Amino acid sequence: MAEIIKKLPVLPSERALKVISGRWKAIILYHLFDRPKRLSELRRLIPAVSQKVLIQQLREMEEHGLVLREIFREIPPRVEYSATTLGLSLEPVLLALCEWGQRHAAELNEVEHVTDCVIRPRKGDNRAMP
């Protein structure tokens, strides 16, 4: 972990963007907000990403403390990925980015090309869905 941290920028906003940058990181986190998932489930949810890139993005997020990789000592072994508390703290940030993306699409008259911003409530969470 120390090697990656040394490479991160000192400006906090630049650091934040560097940690969540990558084509699939926000999408992976979005799918981990509600509950832990196995690699195969993430692959089904994000079919456009290759397994190699998915694993690479998960490892980077794990090194930055956003994702926890848990290995269950079973036969066959089972691995689950979940968002850490730090990763979950990005939920309002990603929702704000999604809403900004909708406003941007509206300004360019491209609303029909974007979807709704939906963050699903976590188990035991009594929040109303946006």
Secondary structure, DSSP 8 states (H G I E B T S, - for coil): -HHHHHHS-SSHHHHHHHHH-STTHHHHHHHHSSS-EEHHHHHHH-TTS-HHHHHHHHHHHHHTTSEEEEEE--SS-EEEEEE-HHHHTTHHHHHHHHHHHHHHHHHTT-GGGS--------TT------
